[in-house]
Amino acid sequence: MFTLDSIGPVARISLDRSAARNAIAIDQWPVLAALVASAIDGGARVLIIRSAVPNIFSSGADLGDLDGLSGDPALRSRFRIDMAQAFDALATAPIATIAAVDGGCYGAGVALALACNLRIAGDKAQFGITPAKVGIVYPTGDVARLKALVGPGQAARLLLSGMTVDADEARAIRLVEERAKNADEAALALAETIAANSRSSIAGLKRILDGDSDSDRLFEDAFDGRDFREGLAAFRERRKPVFEG
């Protein structure tokens, strides 16, 4: 259900399972992690997560698969680990990641968006974190990312009620960073802006944003890098820098 393509230096992973409203099957989480790695290895400077299906980003984890978890502890562990590894691949990627949400986004679909650096909500975006409606809970890492974005009070409100919020409310409570008419177009525009910057700077800044204990060394070492020399030369020559891939 995941496909990978690119527009110049911008890679895109699209959810494309229209018959199931982009519900994500258990066996697809390793596929997602592998595609993230492929995008990075292919030289992408930015990765967009989007839907190829109108009016839906993702209905969440496939409930048909979840039904099979009841009597299978091993499958439950596999589901939790594979999903966490896919989200960690996004969260720790050395390139910028953007979720373009322009349709319904529920359950694990919200967790997928949370794993990205930035989220853009289009006119048709709706968000609902609904484990309490089916008698389950949300994974620890996903709850932590939610709390970091919206705070513990709003996180509790969303999780405990299972309520759905529209794009405007999502922006108001800081669940998304940008509100746009068309999320795909806005995500591509932002991605192209980011892609023009130094890839090594983006990787370093992401590590510092994540609280890397080696942040002082990252700051100092950047001044000895090729990208800094190119950026300084471009500034002096009044031209656009050409950073290494």
N, C-alpha and C positions, 0 to 999 in steps of 0.2 A: 504493500500500500504506500510505500515511500519511494519517491523518485528523485533523482539528483540531476540538475542541469546547471548551467551557468550563463551569466550575461557579463562578459568581460571578466573583471576580477571578482565579481559577486557570484557566489554559489547559492543555489536555492534547493532546499529539500521540501518537496510538496507532498502533502497528505492527499491520497487519491483513492478512496474506497467509497464511492458514492452510495452503493447499495446498503452499506452499513453506517451511513452518516459519519464516515471517517472514524469509526470505532477501531481501536488499536488492539489487534490480537496479541496474545502472549508471545508468540514466536516472532513478532515483528520488532520487539525492542532491541535485540542484537543487530538486526538489519539497520535500524536507525543509528546505533552507535558506529557501525561500520561505515555508513554513508557520511557521518560527520568526519571520521578519520580520512575518508577518501577526498572530501572537499578540502581538508587541510593539506593533505599530501599533494593534491592537484594544484596548489598554489593560490587558492582563494584568499582574498584579503578580508572578506566579510561573508557571513552565512545567514541567509534568511530562511526561517521556517514559516511555511504558508500552506494554504489549502488550494487544491485545484478544483474543488467542488463548491459551487455557489451556495451561499447562505449557511455554511457550516465550516467551522475550523476543525473541531473534533468533538464527538459525543462522549469521549473518554475511553476507558478500557472496555474491551468487548465483554459484555455481560454474559454472553454464552460461554466464554472461557472462564469467567469468574465462578460460574455455577459449578465447574469441575474442581474448584479449589477446596470445596467443603470437606471432602474425604481424602485429600492428597497433600499431606504436609510437605513432601518434597517439591511438589509443583508450586505450592505457596512460596517456598523459599526461592525457587527459581524465578518466579514472577517478580518478587520483591527485588532480588539482586539484579536481574536483567534490566528492569525498569530503572533502578538507581544508577546502574552503569551507563545507560543511555543518557540520562539527565546529567550525570557527572561529565560525560564526554562533551556535552554542550557547555556546561558551566565552566569547565577548565580549558576549553579550547583556546589556543593562543591568538585567535582572531575574534573580531567582534561578531556577536550573534544577535539577530533581531527576530522577534515573533511578530508576524503580520496577521492580525486577527480581524476578520471581517465576516462574522457569522457566529453561530453558537459555539461556545467553548466551555466544556464541562469536565469535571472530575480530573482524570489524568491528562486531558487536554490543557487544562489550566496549569497543571504541574509542568507540562512540556513548555508552555510559555514562560513560566517562572524560571526555568533553567537557563533561559536566554538572558543576555545582558540588558536588552531593551525590548519593550512591548509597545506596539502601535495598534490602536483600536479604530476600526472603520465604522461607518454609519450603522452597519448591521450587527456589530459585535455585541454579544451577551456572554456573561461569565457566571458560572455556577459551580461551586465546589460541593458535591452532593453525596459524599460517602454516608452521612448520617441518614439519608433517605433510603439506603439499602442495607443498613445494619453493619457497616464496616467503618474503618477509620482511615486517616490519611497518613502516608509514610512520614517518618521523622524529618528527613531531609526536605521534603516538600513543605511541611509545616514551617520549618525554619526559614525557608526562602520567602514564604508568604508573610510571616511575621516581620522579616527584615524590610519588606516593601511597605506594608500597610500598618504595621504596629500590632501589638497583641490584642487590643480591643477590636479593631476591625477584622483581624484574623479570626477571632472567636465568633464575631457576628456572622461572618461568611460560612465558617465551618459548622457551627452549631445549628444554624437555621437552614442551611442548604439553599439559601435564597439566590435568586438570579439578579444580577445588576447589569444595566445597559452600559454603553460606551462612555456616556457622560459621567455616570456615577463612578465607573471604574477609574476614570481620570481623576475625579475629585478625591477618591480615597487612595490614590497613588498606586493602584494595581497596575496601571499602564502609565508610560511616560509621555505618550503622545496620542492625541485625538485627531483623526484625519477623516476626510470624506471617504477616501479610498485607501485602505491600509496597504495594499500591494504597491500602489504608486508611491506612497509616502515612504514605505520601507526601502524601496529601490533608490529613491532620491537620497535618503539618509545613508544608505549603504555606499553609494557612489562618493559621497562626501568623505566618509570614513576611509574608503579604499584609497583615496588620494594621499592619505597620510602614511607615515612610516610604519611598516609592519612590525618592526622591532619595538617601536615606541608603543604600539597598541598592545603587544604581548606583555611588555613590562608594566604598562599602566594597569592592565587587567590583574596582574599579579599583586601590584600594590593595592588596588581596590579590594582584593580578596584578603588583604592583611598578611602578605608574605613577610616572613621574618627577616628576609634578606633585602628589604626594600632600600636601605641606605646604599648597599653595594650596587643595586640596580640603577639607582640615581647616578652614582658616580661613574659607573662603567659606561653609561650612555654617551658621555662626553668623549670617549675613545672609540666610538663606533663610526662606521662608514656613513650611516644615515645622518648623523649629526654633521659630519663634514660636508655632505651633499646639501643638507638643509641650510647650512651657513653660507655655502657657496651660492646657492640659488637666491638667498636673501640679498647677498651683495651684488649679484648680477641681475637682480630684478627679473627673475624667471621662475617658473614653477619647478619645484624639485623633482628629480627622478629617483625614487628610492628603489633599493634592491628588492627583489621578489621574496 
